[in-house]
Amino acid sequence: MSSLDAYHRFNDDLLLQDTDQNLASHKYPSIVHVLDHPELREIFIQFDEAANQAKRRGRITGFVAIGLGFVALALAALEYPVVHQTGEHSNIVRVAVAVSSAMCGIAGVFIGSIGLLFARRKREWLRRRLMGELTRQFHFQTFACRLPEILKSLTDEKSKSNFVTERQTWFETFKAQYLSKVDAAFVEMVTKDDLNMEWLHNCGREVPKIRESRLLDPLFKAYRELRILHQISYANYKLQDDRKIFSPMPGRQAQVFAQVSFIAIVILFAIHGGVLFDVFFPGSIWAGSTLISVIIVWIALAALAMRALEQGLQPEREFERYQHYRSALRAVLDRFDRADSCGDKLRVMQDMERLSFDELRDFLVTNNRSQFVM
């Protein structure tokens, strides 16, 4: 990107780029076989790219739905003054305006609510995002659930090779259980109120017993950097105010919606002030103008369209979610730094994975309920 202010590296926690892999090899040479998982990266990239494309297309479709709804209502408001001005051709104009308004309205409702286009793309986005994030969680749950195996792999080259082979078996089990049953996993995630975290590794609720060893220090440092600090950095990124009008940041989106609503109120106040002025001083430009009534309706419709966009994007709820997530992450980081034994650090790591799971579920539930419809 052209500006450092707009630059943020995504997914370097999975070492997607060669530079990330080289840096990890330099900083954590003893555990690079744990950090580097080529097949997992390939699977993640497939889901991540497909999810991003589906999100962009879905959002564009949602905006189109709102636009069609606005045009439909705007044309309906314009029908009377247009017909009034067209004289002998009024019937033709009235039918044309009515038909255009109806078609735009029906198309907007189908696209935004019933979902001829938007719902399908949203479904594709959320399911692929789920699989991508579950793949990420599998990677970091390896740290939290397979610490005894990792410690054993640090003794010699043969043990490292055995670990990589075992991990391949775990990953194949994960793919068979989740990647081939995306719809079932998604439905359970967004509909089950009492859903508890289901570990993607066979570690259950108990913390694995692990002996104290300085060999694990690089692993804990890597987990702190690539998991906890990376998630804090991402939450900070989403909470920033980039000062853009068309911003992907939820906080900025909420500000823009509030500002547009305020401007609409000011304009309406000014127009009604002009109408009141005409009451006391007849003959002004407001007198007998049907266009003023149309403008008032259009401004109200614009405010309604902004509200519909808010319902589709859910910026305030997204902003609050990231605020709560960042606060929880900072608490996890503090606990992790104060933990003075391998067992204590492992408990914090498992709590971190539970927190990540809960955040993913909140994200899916929020966006699954969103709709772009007036």
N, C-alpha and C positions, 0 to 999 in steps of 0.2 A: 504494500500500500504506500501511497505517496507521503503520508504524514505520520510522524511518530506518535502524535496524539491519538490517531485512529488505529494504531497498530497493536494487535494482540495475537500472540501465538496460541493456537488451539491444539489440544491433544498431544502436546509434547511429552505429557506424562506417560504416553504409550510408546514414545520414541519413534514417531512416524517418519521423521526425516533422518537422513544420513547424519546430519550435524548433531541431532539429538543422540543418536546411537554412538557416535564417536565421543561425544562429551561424557556419556554414561560410562563408556569403556575406560575413559581416562580417570573419572572421579571414583568409580566403584568397580575396579577391575575384578575383585574377588567374587562379586555377585552378578556380573553382567549376564550370566546364563539364566538368572532369575528375572532380571529386568527385561531382557530381550526375548520376545516371543513372536517370531515372524508370522506364523500362521494366524495368530490372534489379531495381529495388525491387519492382515489382509481381509479377514472377516469384518473387522471393525470399519475399515475404509469403505467396504462395499455398502454396509448399512448406513454409515454416516453420510456419504455422498448422495445416496438415494433419499435419505431423510431430508437433507438440505434442499434438494430439488423439489421434493413433494411439498415442503413447507413454503417455498417461494411461490410455486404454482397455486397452492391452496390459498395463500394470502391474497394473491392477485385476483383469484376467482372471488374471494370474499369481498374485496374492494369493488369489483364489478357488480356484485349483487347489491351492495349498498348504493352504488351509482345508479343502477337501474331503478331501484326503489325511489331514490330522490327524483330522478327524471319523471317517473310515473306520476308522483304527487305534484311535482312542479307543473307538468303539462295540465293536470286536472285543475290546478289553481288558475292557470292561464286561459282555460277554455272560455269562460264567460266574457272577459274583455276582448279576446280575439274575435269571437263570434259577433260581439256587439259592434266591432269596427269593420267587419267584412260585408255587411249589408246583404245583397242578394246571394252571395256565395256562402252565407252563414251555415247552411245545412251541410254543405260539403266540408267546410272547415271544421264544424263541430264533430262530424263523424271521424274525420282524419285525426283530430286531436284526441278524441275519446278512444279510438282504436289504438293509437300509439301509446297512450297512457296505460291502457289495459294490458297491452303486450309487454311493456316494460315492467309493470307491476307483477304480472304472472311470472315472467322470467326471473325477476329478482327474488321472489318467494321460493321458486323451485331451486334456484342455485344456492341461496343462502340457508334455507330452512329444510326443505325436503331433501336437497343435496344431490342434484343431478351431477354437479361437478365438485363443489366445495367439500361435501361430506366424504366423497371417495378419496380425494387428495388428502384431507385431514386424517382419514383413517390410515392411509399409506404412510404419512409422515409420522404419526404417533407410534405405529407398530414398528417401524424401522428405527425410530429413536429409542424405543424400548429395547430392541435387540442390540443396538449399538452400545447402550449404557449397561446392559447386562453383561455384554462382552467385556467392557471396562471393569465392571465389578468382579467378574471372574478373575481377571488379572490381579487385582489388589486383594481379593479374598485369598488368593494363593499365599500372600504374605501372612495373613491373619489366621489361616487355617492349616497351613502346611509348614509351619516353622520347624518342627522336628525334622522333616524331610529336607528342608533347606539347610539346616545346620549340618546334617549328615553329608550333604552334597559339597560342603566346603572343605572336606578333608583331602580329597585327591581328584584327579581327572576322571577316573572311572566312576566315582560317586556323582560327579557332575553329569556325566553322560547318562547314568541311571536316572537321575532326577528329571532330565529333559525327556527321557522315554516315558517315565511315569506321568509327567505333566501332559504329554500327548494323549495318554489314556484318559486322564481327567477331562481334558478338553473335548475329546470325542464324546464322552458321556454327557457333558454339558450341551454340546450341539444336538445330540439326539433328543435330549429332554426339552430343550427350549427352542432352538432355531427351527426345528421342524414342526413346532406347535405354537406359532406366534399368536394366533387368534385366541387360543385358550389361555395363554399367559397374560395377554392384554386384558381380557374380560375379567379374569380373577383379580388383576391388579386394580382395576378402576371400579369394581362393583362390590368387593368384599370389605365391609366396614371394619371387621376385626382382624384384618390380614396382618400376620406377623412375618418378619423377614424369613425367607427360606434361603438357607445357605446354598451357594452354588458348588460348594465342596462338601464332602462328607465329614463335617466337623461337629455338627449338632450344637447344643447350647453351652457345653462345657468348654472351658479354655484348655487347650492341649498343655500337658505338662512339658516343661522345657527347662533344661539345666542352664545355669548361668555360663555365658561364654562371650569373650571379647570378639569372637569371630562374627557375632551378629551385629556389632556396632555399625558397619557399613549398611546393613539392611535397614536398620532403624533410621539411619540418616537419610537413606534413599526414600523410605516411606514418608518420612516427615516432609521432604522436599517435593516429591512427585505426587503425593496423595493429599496431605493436609494443606500444605502451602499452596499447591496448585489449585485446589478447590477454593481457598480463600481468595486467591488472585482472580479466579473466574467470577466469584460473587462480587468482588470489587468492580470488575469490568462491567458487569450487568447493572450495577448500581450507580455508575457514573452518569454525569450530565454532559453529553457531547455537544449541546447547544444547536443541534440540527432540528430543522422543522420536521423532516421525515426521518425519524430516529428509530432504530431497533431497540433502544434502551427503554425499559418500562417506566422508569422515573421521568424521563424526558417526555415520553408519550403522554403520561398523565398531565404534565405541565402544559403541553400543547393543547390538549383537549380542554383543560380548564381555561386557558387563555382565549381560545376560539369561542367558548361559551360566554365568556365575559364580554368579548367584542360584540357578539350577537346581541347581548342584552343592552349594551351601550347604543348600538345602532337603532334597536327598537325603541329605546327611550327617546332618542333624538327624533325619530319619525313621529312618535306620538306627541312629542313636544311641538313639532311642526303642525300637526293636526289641531292641537289645542290653540296654537297661535292663530290658525285660520278661523277658529270660532270667534275670537275677539277682533280679528282684523280680516274680514272677508275679502276675497278677491286675490289671495296669494296663489302661489303655484300649486298649493295643495288642493285647491277648491275643485271638487268634482272629479278628481283624478282617480280612475280605477287602478292605475298602475301602482299607486301607493299601497293599495290593499294587496296586490299581487306580491310586491316586494316584501311586505310584512309576512305573508305566508311563506315565501321562499326562505326568509331568514329563520323562521321557526322550523322549516323543514331541514335547513342546514344544521341547526342545533340537534334535531332528531337524528340526522345522519351521523353526527359526531358521537351521539350516545350509542348508536348502533355499532360504530367502529370500536367504541370502548368495550361493548359487550363481546365483540369478537376477539379483541386483543387482550382484554383483562389486565391493563397495565398496573392498576393499583394493587391488585391481588398478587401479580407477579413481583412487584417491587417489595411488598411486605414479605413474600416468601423468601426472596433473596436476603432481605435484612435478617430474618429469623435464622436462615441457614448460616449466614456469616457469623452471627453471634454464637451459634452452636459450634461452629468450626473453631472459633477462637477459644472457646472453653475446652474443646478437645485438644487443641495445640498446647494450651497451658497444662493440662493434665499429662499430656505426653512428655512434655519437657520436665515435669516434676517427677515422673516415674523413675525410680532408681533401680529397678530390676527388670529382667527380661519378661517375667510373668506379668508385671504391672503394665509394661509397655504393650504387651500382647493384648491385655484386656482393653486398653484404650483403642488399639487398632480395631478390635472387633466392634467396639462402640462406634467408631468412625464408619465402619461398613454399614452398620445399622442406620446411622444417620444418613448416609448416602442413599440407602434404599428408600427411606422415608421421604427424602427430598424428591427422588425420582417418581415415587407414587403421587406426591402432591402435584408435581408438574403434569403428569398424565391426566389426573382427575380434573385439574383446572382447565386444561386445553381441550379435553374431551367434551366438556360442557359448553364451550364457547360456540357462539353462532354469529354469523354475519347476516343479519336480516333486519329490515325496518318494519 
